[in-house]
Amino acid sequence: MGQYILKRIVYWIPALILLALSVYAMAFFGAGDPIKLMFLREEGDVTYDAQRLDAIRREKGLDRPFLLQFGEYTWHLVQGDLGMSVISGRSVNDMVGATAPVSFQIGIATVILVSIIGIPLGILAGLNHNNWIDNSILGSALFISGIPSYVVGPMLIVFMVLGLGIMKTTPYGWDGLFSSKAILPMFVMVFGSIAIIIRQTRSGVLEVLSEDYVRTARAKGVPEFMVIVRHMLRPVLTPVVTVLGQMLIGIVNGAIIVEKIFGIPGLGRLTIDFTYGVDYPVIVAITLIGALLVMVLNLAVDITYPLLDPRAAQAMTGVEE
């Protein structure tokens, strides 16, 4: 297992460097001049003052060749320095350090809520295959998940503030995961993801129901709850864990709309604000964080498999050999 993990980490290094090179090149050659874009938001004719623009480029080191800039960025990256923002002049490490925990909190909390709600509903739907319980659960989940987050968010705000009067003001900003401002964003995130878990769990239950060991346990008179917990749950959760890992990746990397609607200072909002300004260091840093998140969670899913299915441990041992 240790060799397997070490090999995966070693394989990440060239992949991350290649990704950084690709993103940096696209931002450098195809996205526009960040110095000009920085002054387009201000009044005056600074944009047309070529001498001043050239002076600012030299000051920020943007007048040098591409490979030289990327080489210097990579050297700082290896040392854990994500660079300085071209637009704001702030440290990218500080910016990411302030926003990433917020997005991770939302992502982890959403996955936990989806698991707590979706897995039992999926098991219930699978055990009542093709009757009204199954149809109601699956139909409701598909209907809810089919509504875009940019529609669900404003609808929930209107419903909770104006309709029921539960909230006195529109929740905007972030005061922590356990504050009232986190309730609606969490609902929006859960609505968009729960149908996937319900369907995956339901499919796993239907597949396991036909296994001999489940029928044998029922024939022996084992209580239904014990059949589910002891005999069905582990094989059902094996594919669900994969979906949950991919879901967390999608939530953290794709929560742009939700964070923008509710004014949450997370990675999604940071992405929007600095992509418009073609801020190379910030864009590359966010992309690398997203890629690293994909790699780490995929590795975590692979490590979890042997705990649920011993056959996965044998397969991983074969990979090491």
C-alpha positions in Angstrom: 0.0 0.0 0.0 2.8 2.4 0.9 4.6 1.8 -2.5 1.3 2.3 -4.3 0.7 5.7 -2.6 4.3 6.8 -3.2 4.1 5.9 -6.9 0.9 7.9 -7.3 2.5 10.9 -5.7 5.6 10.7 -7.9 3.3 10.5 -11.0 1.6 13.7 -9.9 4.7 15.9 -10.2 5.1 15.9 -14.0 1.3 16.1 -14.4 1.1 19.2 -12.2 4.1 20.9 -14.0 2.5 20.2 -17.4 -0.8 21.6 -16.2 0.8 24.7 -14.9 2.6 25.2 -18.1 -0.5 24.8 -20.2 -2.6 27.2 -18.0 0.2 29.8 -17.8 0.7 29.7 -21.6 -3.0 30.1 -22.3 -3.3 33.0 -19.9 0.0 34.6 -21.2 -0.7 34.3 -25.0 -4.5 34.2 -25.4 -6.3 36.1 -22.6 -5.2 39.7 -23.1 -2.9 42.2 -21.4 -3.6 42.2 -17.6 -2.0 45.7 -17.3 -4.4 47.2 -19.8 -7.4 45.4 -18.3 -6.4 46.7 -14.9 -6.8 50.3 -16.1 -10.0 49.8 -18.2 -12.0 49.9 -15.0 -10.7 53.3 -14.1 -11.4 56.7 -15.5 -9.0 58.5 -17.7 -6.8 57.7 -20.7 -4.1 55.6 -18.9 -4.8 52.7 -21.2 -3.5 54.7 -24.1 -0.3 55.9 -22.3 2.2 53.4 -23.8 5.1 54.6 -21.8 3.3 54.3 -18.4 2.0 50.8 -19.3 5.5 49.7 -20.3 6.9 51.0 -17.0 4.3 49.0 -15.0 5.0 45.9 -17.0 8.7 46.2 -16.2 7.9 46.8 -12.6 5.9 43.6 -12.4 8.3 41.6 -14.6 5.8 41.1 -17.4 8.1 42.4 -20.1 10.3 39.3 -20.0 10.1 36.2 -22.3 7.5 33.6 -21.5 9.8 30.8 -20.6 11.8 33.0 -18.2 8.6 34.1 -16.4 7.3 30.6 -16.2 10.6 29.2 -15.0 10.7 31.8 -12.2 7.1 31.0 -11.3 7.9 27.3 -11.2 10.9 27.8 -9.0 8.8 29.8 -6.5 6.0 27.2 -6.8 8.4 24.4 -5.7 9.2 26.4 -2.6 5.5 26.8 -1.8 5.2 30.4 -3.1 2.2 30.9 -5.4 3.5 34.3 -6.4 2.0 37.8 -6.2 -1.2 39.0 -7.8 -0.6 41.2 -10.9 -3.8 43.1 -10.3 -3.9 43.7 -6.5 -0.3 43.1 -5.6 -1.3 40.8 -2.7 0.2 37.4 -2.0 -1.6 34.6 -3.8 -0.9 32.4 -0.8 -2.8 34.8 1.5 -5.7 35.0 -1.0 -6.0 31.3 -1.4 -5.5 30.7 2.4 -8.4 33.0 3.1 -10.8 31.5 0.5 -9.9 27.8 0.1 -11.1 26.8 3.7 -14.5 28.4 3.0 -15.0 26.3 -0.2 -13.7 23.2 1.5 -16.0 23.6 4.4 -19.0 24.0 2.1 -17.9 21.0 0.0 -17.3 18.6 2.9 -20.5 19.7 4.7 -22.5 19.2 1.4 -21.1 15.7 0.9 -21.9 14.8 4.5 -25.5 16.0 4.2 -26.0 14.4 0.8 -24.7 11.1 2.3 -26.9 11.3 5.4 -30.0 12.0 3.3 -29.3 10.3 0.0 -27.9 6.9 1.0 -30.9 5.9 3.3 -33.3 7.2 0.6 -31.5 5.2 -2.1 -31.6 2.0 0.1 -35.3 2.6 0.7 -36.0 3.1 -3.0 -34.1 0.0 -3.9 -35.8 -2.2 -1.3 -39.2 -1.0 -2.7 -38.3 -1.3 -6.4 -41.0 -0.1 -8.8 -43.6 0.7 -6.2 -44.9 4.1 -5.2 -42.1 4.7 -2.6 -39.4 4.1 -5.2 -41.1 6.2 -7.8 -41.8 9.1 -5.4 -38.2 9.2 -4.1 -36.6 8.9 -7.5 -39.0 11.3 -9.2 -38.7 13.9 -6.5 -34.9 13.7 -6.5 -34.7 14.0 -10.3 -37.1 16.9 -10.4 -35.1 18.8 -7.7 -31.7 18.2 -9.2 -33.0 19.3 -12.6 -33.5 22.9 -11.4 -30.3 25.0 -12.0 -28.6 26.4 -9.0 -28.9 30.0 -10.3 -32.7 29.4 -10.2 -32.9 27.5 -6.9 -30.8 30.1 -5.1 -33.1 33.2 -5.8 -36.2 31.0 -5.4 -35.1 29.9 -1.9 -34.3 33.5 -0.9 -37.7 34.7 -2.0 -39.4 31.8 -0.3 -37.6 32.0 3.0 -37.4 35.8 3.3 -40.6 37.0 1.7 -42.8 33.9 1.8 -42.3 32.3 5.2 -40.5 35.1 6.9 -38.1 32.7 8.5 -35.2 35.0 7.6 -35.5 38.8 8.1 -32.8 39.7 5.5 -31.3 38.1 2.5 -28.3 35.9 3.6 -25.2 37.4 2.0 -21.6 36.9 3.0 -20.1 34.3 5.2 -20.0 34.1 9.0 -19.0 30.4 9.3 -20.4 27.0 8.5 -22.8 27.0 11.5 -24.3 30.5 11.0 -27.7 31.1 9.5 -26.1 32.5 6.3 -24.8 29.0 5.4 -28.3 27.4 5.4 -29.5 28.4 2.0 -26.2 27.8 0.1 -26.1 24.4 1.6 -29.6 23.6 0.5 -28.8 24.7 -3.0 -25.7 22.5 -3.1 -27.5 19.5 -1.7 -30.4 19.9 -4.2 -28.0 19.8 -7.1 -26.2 16.6 -5.9 -28.6 14.4 -4.0 -30.2 12.6 -7.0 -26.8 11.2 -8.1 -26.3 9.5 -4.7 -29.9 8.2 -4.5 -29.7 6.6 -8.0 -26.2 5.1 -7.3 -27.3 3.7 -4.0 -30.5 2.4 -5.4 -28.7 0.7 -8.3 -26.2 -0.9 -5.8 -29.1 -2.3 -3.7 -30.9 -3.8 -6.7 -27.6 -5.5 -7.7 -26.9 -6.9 -4.3 -30.5 -8.1 -3.7 -30.0 -10.9 -6.2 -26.8 -12.2 -4.5 -27.0 -15.7 -2.8 -25.7 -14.5 0.5 -28.5 -11.9 0.9 -31.1 -14.5 0.0 -29.5 -17.0 2.4 -29.5 -14.5 5.3 -33.2 -13.8 4.7 -34.0 -17.5 4.5 -32.4 -18.0 7.9 -34.7 -15.4 9.4 -32.1 -12.7 9.9 -33.9 -9.4 10.6 -34.1 -7.1 7.6 -32.2 -4.3 9.3 -29.3 -6.7 10.0 -29.4 -7.9 6.5 -29.0 -4.4 5.2 -26.2 -3.4 7.7 -24.2 -6.6 7.7 -24.6 -8.0 4.2 -25.7 -5.3 1.9 -24.2 -2.0 3.0 -20.5 -2.5 2.3 -20.9 -3.7 -1.3 -23.5 -1.0 -1.9 -21.2 1.7 -0.6 -18.2 0.8 -2.7 -19.4 2.6 -5.9 -21.1 5.3 -3.8 -17.7 6.3 -2.3 -16.4 6.9 -5.8 -19.3 9.1 -6.6 -19.0 11.0 -3.4 -15.3 11.7 -4.1 -16.1 13.0 -7.6 -19.0 15.0 -6.1 -16.7 16.7 -3.6 -14.4 17.7 -6.4 -17.2 19.1 -8.5 -18.7 21.0 -5.5 -15.4 22.7 -4.5 -14.3 23.4 -8.1 -17.7 24.3 -9.4 -19.4 26.3 -6.7 -18.9 29.5 -8.7 -22.5 30.3 -9.1 -23.6 29.6 -5.6 -20.7 31.6 -4.1 -21.5 34.5 -6.4 -25.2 34.5 -5.6 -24.7 34.4 -1.8 -21.6 36.6 -1.7 -19.5 33.8 -0.2 -15.7 34.6 -0.3 -14.6 31.2 -1.6 -12.4 29.9 -4.4 -15.3 30.2 -6.9 -15.8 33.9 -6.3 -12.0 34.4 -6.4 -11.9 32.6 -9.7 -14.5 35.0 -11.2 -13.0 38.2 -9.9 -9.4 37.5 -11.1 -10.2 35.6 -14.3 -11.7 38.8 -15.7 -8.4 40.6 -15.0 -6.2 37.8 -16.5 -4.2 37.6 -13.3 -1.8 34.8 -14.3 -0.6 33.8 -10.8 -4.1 33.6 -9.3 -5.5 31.7 -12.3 -2.7 29.1 -12.3 -2.9 28.7 -8.5 -6.6 28.0 -8.5 -6.2 25.6 -11.4 -3.4 23.7 -9.6 -5.4 23.5 -6.4 -8.3 22.1 -8.3 -6.1 19.5 -10.0 -4.4 18.6 -6.8 -7.8 18.2 -5.2 -8.8 15.7 -7.9 -5.6 13.7 -7.4 -5.8 13.6 -3.6 -9.5 12.6 -3.5 -9.0 9.9 -6.2 -6.2 8.5 -4.1 -8.4 8.7 -0.9 -11.1 6.8 -2.8 -8.6 4.1 -3.9 -7.4 3.8 -0.3 -11.0 3.5 1.0 -11.8 0.6 -1.4 -10.0 -2.1 0.5 -11.9 -1.2 3.7 -15.2 -1.9 1.9 -14.1 -4.6 -0.5 -11.1 -7.0 0.3 -10.8 -7.8 -3.4 -9.7 -4.2 -4.0 -6.7 -4.7 -1.6 -5.6 -7.7 -3.6 -5.8 -5.7 -6.8 -3.7 -2.9 -5.3 -1.1 -5.4 -4.1 -0.9 -6.7 -7.6 -0.2 -3.2 -8.9 2.6 -2.7 -6.4 4.3 -5.9 -7.6 
